[in-house]
């Protein structure tokens, strides 16, 4: 049994799905960049995770990808807000 579907139906459905995916990605990116403004200039890792709504695994992954941290004391690791903005822009911008 063979089913024939007109191309215009497939194209319009595919276009709608791609548009939706792009808009969702842009919305997530905008939400993340807006939340960066809420951070203090030198937040610690806990503040970054709380404000951005990410977990320890994701932050560790970003650090492994090249996000620079600053060690202010033995247990106080901080991330400069502008460094976080730079990292996200370079690694996740469309």
N, C-alpha and C positions, 0 to 999 in steps of 0.2 A: 504494500500500500504506500503510495506516495502522496504527500501533502504539499500543496503549492501555496506559499505565502507571498503576497505582493511585496516588492521591495520597499515601497513607500511606508508600509506598516512597520517593517523592521527598522528602517532608518529613523522614523519619528520616535519609536520607542527607545532605540539605542541613544539617540540624541538627548532625549529627556533624561535617561539614566546617567549619561556622562555629565550633562549640565548639573544635575542634582549632586553628583559626587564632587564636582569642582566647587560648587557653592558651599557644600558642607565643609570641604577642606579649607576654603577661604574663611568661613565663619569661625572655624576652630583656630586658625592662625590669628585672626583679628582678636578673638577672645584671649588668647595667650599673650599677645603683645599688649593688650590693654591691662592685663593683670600685672605685667612687669612694672608698670608705673606705680603700683601699690607697694612695691618692695622698697625697703630702705636702700641707701647707696651701697652698703656692704652687708647684705643679709647673710646669716649663717645658713647651713644646709637645711635645717628644720624650717626656717622661715620660707625658703625657696619652695620646698615641697608643699608647705601648707598653702601659700598664696597661689601657686600654679596648679595645685590639686594633683600632684604627681607623687609617685612612691619612691622609695629608696632605690629600687632597681633601675628605674628610668633615669634618675639623677646620676647614679653610678655609671650608667651607659653613656650619658652625655659627657661625663668627665673622661671616660675612656675614649670617646670620640674627639676629645681635644678641648673641652670646656676647662678654662684655667681657674684654679682655686688659689686662695691665699691662706696660709696657715698662720694665724695670729697668735696662737699659743698651742700647747700640746693637744688640747681637745677642741679648740675653737677654729674651725675651718670655715672660711667665708668666700663668697663669690661676688665680685664686683658687678653691680647691676648692668653697667654698660658692657661688660664682658659677656654677660648672659644674653643681652640683646644682640651683640655682635655674633655670638655663637649660633643663636636661633636663626638669625637672618642668613648667615652663610650656609647653614646646614639644612634648613627647612623652608627656605623661600622658594616660591614658584618662579 
